[in-house]
Amino acid sequence: QPKHERFFTVEEVDPKQKDNKFLDALLLNYELAEKWTPLRDYLKQINGELFLGKAYFAARFPILGDVRLPVSYFLLQRFRETTYAGKEIPQK
């Protein structure tokens, strides 16, 4: 059984929202699920089993306002299919 690591929402990138850097990617938003986690990941499928991601730190500064700072790139490869449904997102 897979182990829980983090909670996040997955959605299509909305060009009208602040997090709209890559319109052809999926947006993984950790802050909506874990209020204390200011991370955003853009995820794009390279082939059937391989995904490329780019992580951003979402920060709010008094003078600059909302800023997205690039953190890293990462690769995800599907290990296996699962029927694991997880649990509800905890309320923070």
PyMOL commands that set and color helices and strands:
alter all, ss='L'
color gray80, all
select strands_A, chain A and resi 9-12+26-29+39-45+50-61+65-77
alter strands_A, ss='S'
color yellow, strands_A
deselect
rebuild
show_as cartoon
